[in-house]
Amino acid sequence: MPSAESVAAADRSLLAKHEYHVVPNSSHFAFLFICPPALAKNDREICTDAPGFDRVAFHRQFNADVLAFFRAQLDDR
């Protein structure tokens, strides 16, 4: 898993203008998908999040933000 410093270093090295967001209490697997109950029962590593992280709420907001970004970038093309 990348460290906060390695991510910050990569951010600093990018030449093009971009946005950079840190999602508090998230981990690598939190970005994959919302785990169905059967998977959550059998694969705790993928489906267990840190205290304070709401995967369902995160994906709801993240998906809306991604959709808004693409609509803003692609609507006039």
Summary of the structure (lengths in Angstrom):
residues: 77
radius of gyration: 15.5
end to end distance: 37.1
largest distance: 45.4
contacts: 130
relative contact order: 0.12
helix: 57%
strand: 0%
